Amino acid sequence: MPRSPRRALAALCAATALAVTAPLAAATPAAAGTTASATTASTHYSGTLQDGATWIADKPARWNGVLLVFSHGFGALTAANAPSDAVRDRLLAEGYALVGSSYDPNGSAWALNSAERDQFATVAAFGDRAGRPAHVVSVGLSMGGLVNAQMARDGAGRIDGALNLCGLVAGGVDLEDYQLDAEYALAWFFDRADLPNLVNLSDPAAASALADRLSTAVDAAQQTPAGRARISLAAAYLNQSAWAPGQAPPAPADYADQEYQQYQWLQQGLLSFIIPGRYAIEQSAGGNPSSTRGVDYTDLLNKSWHADEVRALYASAGLDLKADTAALTAHADITGSATARANLNASSTVTSLGIPMLSLHTTSDQLVPVEQENAYAARIRAAGDNRLLRQAFVARQGHCNFTTAEIVAGLHALERRLTTGSWGDVATPESLQARATALDLGGAAFVDWKPSRLSGVR
């Protein structure tokens, strides 16, 4: 694997012919009520769980006995059983049954308090209605990847294996912490009137208005060298990827282009997604779980793989980087609720693994940074469960921006692990690339990659 983030970034330059772009939001799940394509005969099922969650399922006429339970991402609490229509149709054609729930519709969109329970109940409901599966594999996308990690932790005896897609596997606590670090830096430099408004958001409208104000301030700051340097600092705290849609990956030492591409992600509405997301997470946790007080923002930058970029842009702008990070440290006074943090840690952090998991991630994910895979792998190693985990990476920009071939190849590789009892070489980039290419379902771009450390982990 590449031994440094800079070498890994350079490796992307060889993969741009396979790169495609994706919109800012997560892939849209299959709508409730849709069924398989006309070429695949199947039976559609639906139902309602005790907490009001709805579920849907599709069972092909020639069922292979395997049930795939799909956990959808953050957003509308609508039942989905596949990451896309194309994936659903292919899997049904291969004989898999598909099922998934909405999660509890009466709670927060950050549905981690109910989702795992609802998914297991959905598997049971499918068995009662459609027949007991011989094997169950869980599949999760984005926030649903965190749900999937919970299920993979707790599912031994109920689930055989797990396939994760762009999973938010570092969990809600880390997400809230590093996003707050970045939002605090942006407000400190460009919008100080909003420093008191970053947490304890009152409602979705207030969150959206805050995102609009910060986005406008960032747009203005981008027009000056000093502003661009400070945007790069906030982007480092955010773990913001530096390869944007429609662009070639920047050269390892082209720091101006790296910052420009980070800004491109921000310009496309990134803050308008993550700040309203903070409202939903606070609603789920029962308050603000994150603090800036006590954080050393100089040390935080020094541990980021974007540090060279930030230093270069500060030097070019004639700014004092140490003074800026020291000021951030000295004035950091946001204090979170210990109860909310404990609640979020209990519902939204996973530190062990009970069944085999293959986790796929794009290398330039603007919403769930690929560095989350580093944090998750470290926790799984600490628990002694690393033999169960394999991670694979796709050289492409965008959140959950996988081809059908890459998802199906990942599933087939995981099934090989379940059949043989050993990973062997089934999860190497070379093996996955060969599997995906042979499917002729939209190409593939698996790459040898090593995610760097996730910034902001307390």
VOVEXMI-221055 format. One record per residue (C-alpha): x, z, y; residue number from 1. Coordinates in nm, 4 decimals, always signed. Each point is the difference from the previous one (the first is absolute). Layout:
VOVEXMI-221055
(pt (X Z Y) NUM),
...
This chain:
VOVEXMI-221055
(pt (+0.0000 +0.0000 +0.0000) 1),
(pt (+0.1141 -0.0409 +0.3592) 2),
(pt (+0.1923 +0.3130 +0.0891) 3),
(pt (-0.0978 +0.0202 +0.3666) 4),
(pt (-0.3051 -0.0899 +0.2114) 5),
(pt (+0.2105 -0.2491 +0.1985) 6),
(pt (+0.1010 -0.1851 -0.3167) 7),
(pt (-0.3604 +0.0151 -0.1168) 8),
(pt (-0.1150 -0.1509 +0.3293) 9),
(pt (+0.2515 -0.2773 -0.0410) 10),
(pt (-0.1335 -0.0708 -0.3486) 11),
(pt (-0.3397 -0.0790 +0.1501) 12),
(pt (+0.1417 -0.3057 +0.1717) 13),
(pt (+0.0248 -0.1689 -0.3393) 14),
(pt (-0.3661 +0.0673 -0.0745) 15),
(pt (-0.1698 -0.1385 +0.3110) 16),
(pt (-0.1131 -0.3176 -0.1728) 17),
(pt (-0.2347 +0.2141 -0.2067) 18),
(pt (-0.1155 +0.2219 +0.2850) 19),
(pt (-0.3523 -0.0194 +0.1334) 20),
(pt (-0.1713 +0.2003 +0.2693) 21),
(pt (-0.2995 +0.2301 -0.0143) 22),
(pt (-0.2432 +0.1496 +0.2525) 23),
(pt (+0.0537 +0.3535 +0.1242) 24),
(pt (-0.2734 +0.1649 -0.2043) 25),
(pt (+0.0120 +0.0627 -0.3719) 26),
(pt (-0.1293 -0.2604 -0.2405) 27),
(pt (-0.3792 -0.0102 +0.0016) 28),
(pt (-0.1401 +0.1387 -0.3249) 29),
(pt (-0.2576 -0.1919 -0.2021) 30),
(pt (-0.3462 +0.0631 +0.1396) 31),
(pt (-0.2449 +0.2085 -0.1985) 32),
(pt (-0.2472 -0.2150 -0.1845) 33),
(pt (+0.2270 -0.2986 -0.0597) 34),
(pt (+0.0736 -0.1065 -0.3550) 35),
(pt (+0.2604 -0.2078 -0.1755) 36),
(pt (+0.0453 -0.3707 +0.0594) 37),
(pt (-0.2317 -0.2456 -0.1682) 38),
(pt (+0.2682 -0.0820 -0.2577) 39),
(pt (+0.0058 +0.3567 -0.1361) 40),
(pt (-0.3141 +0.1405 -0.1606) 41),
(pt (-0.0306 +0.3691 +0.0823) 42),
(pt (-0.2487 +0.2803 +0.0453) 43),
(pt (-0.0172 +0.1877 +0.3287) 44),
(pt (-0.0772 +0.3725 +0.0141) 45),
(pt (-0.0543 +0.2420 +0.2872) 46),
(pt (-0.0980 +0.3596 +0.0462) 47),
(pt (+0.0138 +0.3140 +0.2138) 48),
(pt (+0.1969 +0.3161 -0.0696) 49),
(pt (-0.1126 +0.3560 +0.0611) 50),
(pt (+0.1681 +0.0232 +0.3433) 51),
(pt (-0.1584 -0.3257 +0.1183) 52),
(pt (+0.2975 -0.2244 -0.0728) 53),
(pt (-0.0982 -0.3410 -0.1315) 54),
(pt (+0.1860 -0.1921 -0.2683) 55),
(pt (+0.0094 -0.3560 -0.1253) 56),
(pt (+0.1378 -0.1595 -0.3143) 57),
(pt (+0.0390 -0.3426 -0.1575) 58),
(pt (+0.0424 -0.0390 -0.3754) 59),
(pt (+0.0900 -0.3421 -0.1413) 60),
(pt (-0.1850 -0.1327 -0.3037) 61),
(pt (+0.3303 -0.0078 -0.1894) 62),
(pt (+0.1272 +0.3425 +0.0958) 63),
(pt (+0.3501 +0.0870 -0.1179) 64),
(pt (-0.0844 +0.3708 -0.0007) 65),
(pt (+0.2104 +0.0808 +0.3080) 66),
(pt (-0.1713 +0.1503 +0.3047) 67),
(pt (+0.1723 -0.0293 +0.3393) 68),
(pt (-0.1185 +0.2662 +0.2456) 69),
(pt (+0.0754 -0.1091 +0.3570) 70),
(pt (+0.0521 +0.2363 +0.2961) 71),
(pt (-0.0593 -0.1753 +0.3319) 72),
(pt (+0.1793 +0.0652 +0.3274) 73),
(pt (-0.0853 +0.1699 +0.3289) 74),
(pt (-0.3073 -0.1301 +0.1792) 75),
(pt (-0.3629 -0.0472 -0.0906) 76),
(pt (-0.1174 +0.2240 -0.2826) 77),
(pt (-0.1317 -0.2914 -0.2031) 78),
(pt (+0.0429 -0.0390 -0.3737) 79),
(pt (+0.2610 -0.2561 -0.1067) 80),
(pt (+0.1492 -0.0777 -0.3394) 81),
(pt (+0.2870 -0.2392 +0.0808) 82),
(pt (+0.2466 -0.0617 +0.2844) 83),
(pt (-0.1359 -0.3521 +0.0647) 84),
(pt (-0.2515 -0.2489 -0.1337) 85),
(pt (+0.2790 -0.2150 -0.1437) 86),
(pt (+0.1546 +0.2922 -0.1862) 87),
(pt (-0.3400 +0.1105 -0.1269) 88),
(pt (-0.0824 -0.3447 -0.1339) 89),
(pt (+0.3361 -0.0363 -0.1739) 90),
(pt (-0.0184 +0.3416 -0.1638) 91),
(pt (-0.3533 -0.0590 -0.1229) 92),
(pt (+0.1099 -0.3325 -0.1415) 93),
(pt (+0.2760 +0.1820 -0.1893) 94),
(pt (-0.2552 +0.2384 -0.1508) 95),
(pt (+0.0410 +0.3153 +0.2094) 96),
(pt (-0.2988 +0.2072 +0.1124) 97),
(pt (+0.0170 +0.1189 +0.3613) 98),
(pt (-0.1487 +0.3076 +0.1629) 99),
(pt (+0.0314 +0.1927 +0.3262) 100),
(pt (-0.1865 +0.2390 +0.2277) 101),
(pt (-0.0641 +0.0357 +0.3722) 102),
(pt (+0.1152 +0.3654 +0.0024) 103),
(pt (-0.2275 +0.2608 +0.1602) 104),
(pt (-0.1747 -0.1799 +0.2906) 105),
(pt (-0.0833 +0.3262 +0.1749) 106),
(pt (+0.3585 +0.0977 +0.0772) 107),
(pt (+0.2921 -0.1340 +0.1976) 108),
(pt (+0.1291 -0.3538 -0.0494) 109),
(pt (+0.3172 +0.1822 -0.1097) 110),
(pt (-0.1776 +0.0654 -0.3283) 111),
(pt (+0.2705 +0.1909 -0.1880) 112),
(pt (-0.2246 +0.3041 -0.0361) 113),
(pt (-0.2374 -0.1920 -0.2274) 114),
(pt (+0.1599 -0.3238 -0.1168) 115),
(pt (+0.1797 +0.1148 -0.3150) 116),
(pt (-0.3063 +0.1869 -0.1217) 117),
(pt (-0.2229 -0.2985 +0.0739) 118),
(pt (+0.2310 -0.2429 -0.1785) 119),
(pt (+0.0114 +0.2047 -0.3187) 120),
(pt (-0.3791 +0.0429 +0.0150) 121),
(pt (-0.0314 -0.3771 +0.0420) 122),
(pt (+0.2025 -0.0619 -0.3173) 123),
(pt (-0.2333 +0.2350 -0.1847) 124),
(pt (-0.3086 -0.1699 +0.1459) 125),
(pt (+0.1290 -0.3405 -0.1086) 126),
(pt (+0.0535 +0.1309 -0.3519) 127),
(pt (-0.3566 +0.1284 -0.0155) 128),
(pt (-0.1472 -0.3286 +0.1256) 129),
(pt (+0.2305 -0.2721 -0.1299) 130),
(pt (+0.1941 +0.1469 -0.2918) 131),
(pt (+0.3090 +0.2110 -0.0439) 132),
(pt (+0.3270 -0.1754 +0.0807) 133),
(pt (+0.2888 +0.0022 -0.2433) 134),
(pt (+0.2434 +0.0369 +0.2894) 135),
(pt (-0.0265 +0.0829 +0.3722) 136),
(pt (+0.2475 -0.1105 +0.2673) 137),
(pt (-0.0338 +0.1168 +0.3596) 138),
(pt (+0.0785 -0.2325 +0.2905) 139),
(pt (+0.0254 +0.1161 +0.3600) 140),
(pt (+0.0536 -0.1748 +0.3331) 141),
(pt (+0.1253 +0.1571 +0.3272) 142),
(pt (-0.1753 +0.3383 +0.0431) 143),
(pt (-0.1400 -0.0756 -0.3440) 144),
(pt (+0.3606 +0.0026 -0.1205) 145),
(pt (+0.0109 +0.3694 +0.0921) 146),
(pt (-0.3269 +0.0511 -0.1881) 147),
(pt (+0.1621 -0.1865 -0.2874) 148),
(pt (+0.3061 +0.2277 +0.0170) 149),
(pt (-0.2323 +0.3002 -0.0339) 150),
(pt (-0.1652 -0.1583 -0.3010) 151),
(pt (+0.3378 -0.0813 -0.1526) 152),
(pt (+0.1037 +0.3625 +0.0514) 153),
(pt (-0.3129 +0.1431 -0.1605) 154),
(pt (-0.1185 -0.2752 -0.2326) 155),
(pt (+0.1960 +0.0521 -0.3206) 156),
(pt (-0.2533 -0.0356 -0.2818) 157),
(pt (-0.2448 -0.1839 +0.2258) 158),
(pt (+0.2160 -0.2822 +0.1403) 159),
(pt (+0.2779 -0.1866 -0.1765) 160),
(pt (+0.1927 -0.1439 +0.2952) 161),
(pt (-0.0119 -0.0672 +0.3749) 162),
(pt (+0.0745 -0.3032 +0.2166) 163),
(pt (+0.0527 +0.0776 +0.3684) 164),
(pt (-0.0231 -0.2580 +0.2769) 165),
(pt (+0.1475 +0.0836 +0.3436) 166),
(pt (-0.0860 +0.3622 -0.0738) 167),
(pt (+0.0051 +0.2712 +0.2647) 168),
(pt (+0.1940 +0.2044 -0.2497) 169),
(pt (+0.1915 +0.2262 +0.2398) 170),
(pt (-0.3358 +0.1546 +0.0795) 171),
(pt (-0.2031 +0.1066 +0.2991) 172),
(pt (+0.2275 +0.2754 +0.1287) 173),
(pt (+0.3046 -0.2243 +0.0331) 174),
(pt (-0.2169 -0.2765 +0.1479) 175),
(pt (-0.1374 +0.2287 +0.2692) 176),
(pt (+0.3456 +0.1374 +0.0803) 177),
(pt (+0.1924 -0.3224 +0.0500) 178),
(pt (-0.2849 -0.1735 +0.1802) 179),
(pt (-0.0256 +0.2945 +0.2395) 180),
(pt (+0.3768 -0.0156 +0.0614) 181),
(pt (-0.0378 -0.3628 +0.1089) 182),
(pt (-0.3144 +0.0532 +0.2051) 183),
(pt (+0.1627 +0.2956 +0.1769) 184),
(pt (+0.3048 -0.2095 +0.0873) 185),
(pt (-0.2148 -0.2847 +0.1344) 186),
(pt (-0.2093 +0.2391 +0.2093) 187),
(pt (+0.3063 +0.1870 +0.1295) 188),
(pt (+0.1676 -0.3157 +0.1227) 189),
(pt (-0.2943 -0.2131 +0.1068) 190),
(pt (-0.3261 +0.2002 +0.0278) 191),
(pt (+0.0642 +0.3689 +0.0676) 192),
(pt (-0.3559 +0.0640 +0.1098) 193),
(pt (-0.0995 -0.0429 -0.3644) 194),
(pt (+0.2432 +0.2551 -0.1435) 195),
(pt (-0.2805 +0.2589 -0.0340) 196),
(pt (-0.2281 -0.2554 -0.1664) 197),
(pt (+0.2055 -0.1007 -0.3048) 198),
(pt (-0.1599 +0.2435 -0.2461) 199),
(pt (-0.3318 +0.1785 -0.0541) 200),
(pt (-0.1774 -0.3262 +0.0738) 201),
(pt (-0.3610 +0.0600 +0.0921) 202),
(pt (-0.1607 -0.3143 -0.1405) 203),
(pt (+0.0803 -0.3597 -0.1011) 204),
(pt (-0.0662 -0.1282 +0.3524) 205),
(pt (+0.2592 +0.2373 +0.1459) 206),
(pt (+0.2506 -0.1087 -0.2640) 207),
(pt (-0.0582 -0.3676 +0.0751) 208),
(pt (+0.0313 +0.0565 +0.3746) 209),
(pt (+0.3300 +0.1828 -0.0503) 210),
(pt (+0.1280 -0.2849 -0.2160) 211),
(pt (-0.0947 -0.2494 +0.2722) 212),
(pt (+0.1835 +0.1975 +0.2689) 213),
(pt (+0.3165 +0.0372 -0.2065) 214),
(pt (-0.0096 -0.3680 -0.0992) 215),
(pt (-0.0318 -0.1052 +0.3644) 216),
(pt (+0.2930 +0.2240 +0.0918) 217),
(pt (+0.2130 -0.1487 -0.2770) 218),
(pt (-0.0803 -0.3534 +0.1165) 219),
(pt (+0.1222 +0.0861 +0.3481) 220),
(pt (+0.3130 +0.1723 -0.1316) 221),
(pt (+0.0968 -0.3036 -0.2069) 222),
(pt (+0.0738 -0.1891 +0.3223) 223),
(pt (+0.3192 +0.1987 +0.0782) 224),
(pt (+0.3211 +0.0751 -0.1944) 225),
(pt (-0.0601 +0.3748 +0.0411) 226),
(pt (-0.3531 -0.0326 -0.1298) 227),
(pt (+0.1108 -0.2023 -0.3002) 228),
(pt (+0.2675 +0.2561 -0.0867) 229),
(pt (-0.2548 +0.2821 +0.0097) 230),
(pt (-0.2518 -0.1993 -0.2028) 231),
(pt (+0.2705 -0.0419 -0.2648) 232),
(pt (+0.0475 +0.3782 -0.0071) 233),
(pt (-0.3708 +0.0609 -0.0562) 234),
(pt (-0.0042 -0.2773 -0.2620) 235),
(pt (+0.2826 +0.1738 -0.1863) 236),
(pt (-0.2031 +0.3203 -0.0151) 237),
(pt (-0.2983 -0.2045 -0.1208) 238),
(pt (+0.2014 -0.1608 -0.2823) 239),
(pt (-0.1161 -0.3267 +0.1569) 240),
(pt (+0.1022 -0.3106 -0.1883) 241),
(pt (+0.1980 -0.2632 +0.1902) 242),
(pt (-0.1374 -0.3163 -0.1607) 243),
(pt (-0.3221 -0.1201 +0.1579) 244),
(pt (-0.2493 -0.2742 -0.0916) 245),
(pt (+0.1084 -0.3522 +0.0770) 246),
(pt (+0.3637 +0.1038 +0.0430) 247),
(pt (+0.3145 -0.0364 -0.2055) 248),
(pt (+0.1549 +0.3348 -0.0969) 249),
(pt (+0.2396 +0.1038 +0.2784) 250),
(pt (+0.3718 -0.0010 -0.0691) 251),
(pt (+0.1432 +0.3440 -0.0841) 252),
(pt (+0.1809 +0.0277 +0.3350) 253),
(pt (-0.2555 -0.1823 +0.2169) 254),
(pt (-0.1381 +0.3180 +0.1484) 255),
(pt (-0.1889 -0.1737 +0.2801) 256),
(pt (-0.1937 -0.2064 -0.2538) 257),
(pt (-0.0670 +0.3063 -0.2147) 258),
(pt (-0.1559 +0.1783 +0.2966) 259),
(pt (-0.1953 -0.3104 +0.0987) 260),
(pt (-0.1517 -0.0259 -0.3458) 261),
(pt (-0.0835 +0.3714 -0.0029) 262),
(pt (-0.1734 -0.0554 +0.3333) 263),
(pt (-0.1903 -0.2930 -0.1520) 264),
(pt (-0.1552 +0.2381 -0.2526) 265),
(pt (-0.0949 +0.2403 +0.2816) 266),
(pt (-0.1403 -0.2821 +0.2105) 267),
(pt (-0.2270 -0.1047 -0.2866) 268),
(pt (-0.1876 +0.3281 +0.0107) 269),
(pt (+0.1951 +0.2383 -0.2195) 270),
(pt (-0.0762 +0.3020 +0.2207) 271),
(pt (-0.3688 -0.0928 -0.0030) 272),
(pt (+0.0070 +0.0509 -0.3762) 273),
(pt (+0.2145 +0.3089 -0.0435) 274),
(pt (-0.1376 +0.2134 +0.2853) 275),
(pt (-0.3655 -0.0253 -0.1105) 276),
(pt (+0.1390 +0.0629 -0.3484) 277),
(pt (+0.1390 +0.3285 +0.1331) 278),
(pt (-0.3509 +0.1004 +0.1051) 279),
(pt (-0.1269 -0.0564 -0.3555) 280),
(pt (+0.2875 +0.1980 -0.1513) 281),
(pt (-0.0527 +0.2907 +0.2403) 282),
(pt (-0.3683 -0.0071 -0.0909) 283),
(pt (+0.0912 +0.0209 -0.3691) 284),
(pt (+0.2599 +0.2744 +0.0492) 285),
(pt (-0.2105 +0.2099 +0.2360) 286),
(pt (+0.2328 -0.0339 +0.2983) 287),
(pt (+0.3385 -0.1306 +0.1055) 288),
(pt (+0.2573 +0.0531 -0.2791) 289),
(pt (+0.3122 -0.1109 +0.1909) 290),
(pt (+0.2424 +0.1486 +0.2518) 291),
(pt (+0.2756 -0.1343 +0.2193) 292),
(pt (+0.1230 +0.3470 +0.0927) 293),
(pt (+0.3295 +0.0731 -0.1738) 294),
(pt (+0.0781 -0.3625 -0.0849) 295),
(pt (+0.3536 -0.1141 +0.0882) 296),
(pt (-0.0547 -0.3554 +0.1215) 297),
(pt (+0.3715 -0.0731 +0.0177) 298),
(pt (+0.0443 +0.0912 -0.3652) 299),
(pt (-0.3155 -0.1915 -0.0894) 300),
(pt (+0.1425 -0.3184 +0.1499) 301),
(pt (+0.3389 +0.0495 -0.1642) 302),
(pt (-0.1708 -0.0019 -0.3410) 303),
(pt (-0.1880 -0.3241 +0.0693) 304),
(pt (+0.1334 -0.3330 -0.1236) 305),
(pt (-0.1105 -0.1423 +0.3366) 306),
(pt (+0.2500 +0.2223 +0.1830) 307),
(pt (+0.2551 -0.2795 +0.0541) 308),
(pt (-0.2678 -0.2149 +0.1618) 309),
(pt (-0.1041 +0.2813 +0.2338) 310),
(pt (+0.3572 +0.0822 +0.1002) 311),
(pt (+0.0795 -0.3640 +0.0737) 312),
(pt (-0.3086 -0.0525 +0.2166) 313),
(pt (+0.0595 +0.3241 +0.1902) 314),
(pt (+0.3586 -0.1042 +0.0703) 315),
(pt (-0.1139 -0.3444 +0.1143) 316),
(pt (-0.2566 +0.1565 +0.2335) 317),
(pt (+0.2498 +0.2524 +0.1379) 318),
(pt (-0.2106 +0.2959 -0.1128) 319),
(pt (+0.1160 +0.3377 -0.1293) 320),
(pt (-0.1419 +0.0244 -0.3530) 321),
(pt (+0.1124 +0.3591 -0.0534) 322),
(pt (-0.1753 +0.1040 +0.3192) 323),
(pt (-0.3226 -0.1677 -0.1074) 324),
(pt (-0.0066 +0.1507 -0.3495) 325),
(pt (+0.0987 +0.3403 +0.1414) 326),
(pt (-0.2892 -0.0210 +0.2459) 327),
(pt (-0.2399 -0.0840 -0.2811) 328),
(pt (+0.1251 +0.3040 -0.1919) 329),
(pt (-0.0172 +0.2328 +0.2993) 330),
(pt (-0.3539 -0.0947 +0.1007) 331),
(pt (-0.1546 -0.0239 -0.3454) 332),
(pt (-0.2786 +0.2564 +0.0135) 333),
(pt (-0.2791 -0.1253 -0.2274) 334),
(pt (-0.0867 +0.2626 -0.2595) 335),
(pt (-0.2246 -0.0833 -0.2922) 336),
(pt (-0.2373 +0.2169 -0.1969) 337),
(pt (+0.1580 +0.1639 -0.3046) 338),
(pt (-0.3385 -0.0065 -0.1724) 339),
(pt (-0.0480 -0.3724 +0.0645) 340),
(pt (+0.3506 -0.0704 -0.1266) 341),
(pt (-0.0620 +0.1984 -0.3168) 342),
(pt (-0.3313 -0.1802 -0.0521) 343),
(pt (+0.1605 -0.3412 +0.0455) 344),
(pt (+0.2932 +0.0884 -0.2218) 345),
(pt (-0.2403 +0.1083 -0.2756) 346),
(pt (-0.2139 -0.3136 +0.0239) 347),
(pt (+0.2563 -0.2639 +0.0925) 348),
(pt (+0.3506 +0.0687 -0.1328) 349),
(pt (+0.1063 -0.0879 -0.3559) 350),
(pt (+0.3244 +0.1282 -0.1510) 351),
(pt (-0.0235 -0.0718 -0.3730) 352),
(pt (-0.1019 -0.2716 -0.2445) 353),
(pt (-0.1750 +0.0289 -0.3352) 354),
(pt (-0.0252 -0.3623 -0.1190) 355),
(pt (+0.2083 -0.3177 +0.0485) 356),
(pt (-0.0322 -0.1595 +0.3446) 357),
(pt (+0.1242 -0.3306 +0.1408) 358),
(pt (-0.0080 +0.0022 +0.3804) 359),
(pt (+0.0175 -0.3279 +0.1976) 360),
(pt (+0.0742 -0.0174 +0.3726) 361),
(pt (+0.0751 -0.2708 +0.2532) 362),
(pt (+0.3334 +0.0482 +0.1773) 363),
(pt (-0.1529 -0.0313 +0.3486) 364),
(pt (-0.3173 +0.2080 -0.0007) 365),
(pt (-0.1152 +0.0917 +0.3503) 366),
(pt (-0.2626 +0.2563 -0.1064) 367),
(pt (+0.1520 +0.1693 -0.3044) 368),
(pt (+0.3772 -0.0362 +0.0454) 369),
(pt (+0.1926 -0.0882 -0.3131) 370),
(pt (+0.2091 +0.3123 +0.0662) 371),
(pt (-0.2966 +0.1985 -0.1363) 372),
(pt (+0.1108 -0.1152 -0.3454) 373),
(pt (+0.3344 +0.1753 +0.0565) 374),
(pt (-0.1701 +0.3315 +0.0822) 375),
(pt (-0.2334 -0.0278 -0.2990) 376),
(pt (+0.2786 -0.0877 -0.2445) 377),
(pt (+0.2022 +0.2996 +0.1187) 378),
(pt (-0.2908 +0.2348 -0.0721) 379),
(pt (-0.0605 -0.1539 -0.3417) 380),
(pt (+0.3706 +0.0402 -0.0839) 381),
(pt (-0.0106 +0.3630 +0.1146) 382),
(pt (-0.2928 +0.0599 -0.2367) 383),
(pt (+0.1968 -0.1543 -0.2892) 384),
(pt (-0.2498 -0.2839 -0.0393) 385),
(pt (+0.2136 -0.2940 +0.1120) 386),
(pt (-0.0039 -0.1526 -0.3505) 387),
(pt (-0.3668 -0.0809 +0.0621) 388),
(pt (+0.0463 -0.1773 +0.3347) 389),
(pt (+0.1181 -0.3492 +0.0830) 390),
(pt (-0.0165 -0.1590 +0.3448) 391),
(pt (+0.0171 -0.3700 +0.0856) 392),
(pt (+0.0145 -0.1771 +0.3346) 393),
(pt (-0.1261 -0.3273 +0.1439) 394),
(pt (+0.1840 -0.1713 +0.2872) 395),
(pt (-0.2905 -0.0593 +0.2336) 396),
(pt (-0.1489 +0.1267 +0.3244) 397),
(pt (-0.3303 +0.1819 +0.0139) 398),
(pt (-0.1892 +0.2891 -0.1490) 399),
(pt (-0.1154 -0.0651 -0.3573) 400),
(pt (+0.0914 -0.3660 +0.0422) 401),
(pt (+0.0407 -0.0864 -0.3684) 402),
(pt (-0.0840 -0.3222 -0.1765) 403),
(pt (-0.2355 +0.0072 -0.2962) 404),
(pt (+0.2986 -0.0898 -0.2171) 405),
(pt (+0.1978 +0.3049 +0.1109) 406),
(pt (-0.2869 +0.2409 -0.0710) 407),
(pt (-0.0829 -0.1483 -0.3402) 408),
(pt (+0.3682 -0.0128 -0.0966) 409),
(pt (+0.0327 +0.3662 +0.0930) 410),
(pt (-0.2966 +0.0877 -0.2199) 411),
(pt (+0.1435 -0.1950 -0.2927) 412),
(pt (+0.3366 +0.1737 +0.0421) 413),
(pt (-0.1663 +0.3408 +0.0036) 414),
(pt (-0.1945 -0.0863 -0.3146) 415),
(pt (+0.3249 -0.0984 -0.1684) 416),
(pt (+0.1333 +0.3468 +0.0829) 417),
(pt (-0.3127 +0.1590 -0.1463) 418),
(pt (+0.0225 -0.2091 -0.3161) 419),
(pt (+0.3703 +0.0509 -0.0724) 420),
(pt (+0.0461 +0.3502 +0.1401) 421),
(pt (+0.3039 -0.1160 +0.1998) 422),
(pt (+0.0505 -0.1706 +0.3330) 423),
(pt (+0.2934 -0.2051 -0.1242) 424),
(pt (+0.0475 -0.2795 +0.2519) 425),
(pt (-0.3711 -0.0725 +0.0601) 426),
(pt (+0.0016 +0.1399 +0.3556) 427),
(pt (+0.3192 -0.1640 +0.1269) 428),
(pt (-0.0437 -0.2476 +0.2874) 429),
(pt (+0.1250 -0.2800 -0.2219) 430),
(pt (-0.2497 +0.0762 -0.2759) 431),
(pt (-0.2926 +0.0455 +0.2384) 432),
(pt (+0.0896 -0.3184 +0.1869) 433),
(pt (+0.0055 -0.1976 -0.3238) 434),
(pt (-0.3326 +0.1466 -0.1143) 435),
(pt (-0.1677 -0.0688 +0.3335) 436),
(pt (+0.1360 -0.3517 +0.0373) 437),
(pt (-0.1205 -0.0930 -0.3467) 438),
(pt (-0.3558 +0.0978 +0.0947) 439),
(pt (-0.0183 -0.2724 +0.2699) 440),
(pt (-0.2262 +0.2180 +0.2170) 441),
(pt (+0.1497 -0.0277 +0.3464) 442),
(pt (+0.3718 +0.0544 -0.0414) 443),
(pt (+0.2069 +0.3165 +0.0071) 444),
(pt (+0.2859 +0.1553 +0.1951) 445),
(pt (+0.1276 +0.2999 -0.1974) 446),
(pt (+0.3341 +0.1105 +0.1390) 447),
(pt (+0.2780 +0.2489 -0.0753) 448),
(pt (-0.0619 +0.2707 +0.2585) 449),
(pt (+0.0749 +0.3650 +0.0679) 450),
(pt (-0.2206 +0.1710 +0.2607) 451),
(pt (+0.1768 +0.2232 +0.2464) 452),
(pt (-0.0926 +0.3587 +0.0813) 453),
(pt (-0.3422 +0.0689 +0.1519) 454),
(pt (+0.0387 +0.1369 +0.3512) 455),
(pt (-0.1994 +0.3046 +0.1060) 456),
(pt (-0.0146 +0.1901 -0.3287) 457),
(pt (+0.0015 +0.3659 +0.1024) 458),
